[in-house]
Amino acid sequence: MKECSLDHFTESLRPWMDNNYIRSVSVDQSGHITFFFMDGVEDTYRVTDCDRSHIKQICNEMKERGIPVKERM
């Protein structure tokens, strides 16, 4: 799992969003975000300086771009 700030997370997310590289995303109860990429790679992030509501906002933006987002209980 990678830990990062919200700024670093959104910055690193930009190139993936522009290239249709993300197959899907899941968010667990702790707010850990896992990306599933088209080539089979998975990356999990823990954003250290925000709460779950901020994570949900980011996920809603991904949904608006057509990326499937699942919430895991």
KANOR-V98865 format. One record per helix or strand of 3 or more residues. SS is the DSSP state (H for helix, E for strand). FROM is the first residue (numbers start at 1). LEN is the number of residues. If there is no record, write none. Layout:
ss->(SS & SS)
from->(FROM & FROM)
len->(LEN & LEN)
//
This chain:
ss->(E & H & E & E & E & H & E)
from->(2 & 6 & 22 & 33 & 42 & 52 & 68)
len->(3 & 13 & 6 & 5 & 6 & 13 & 4)
//
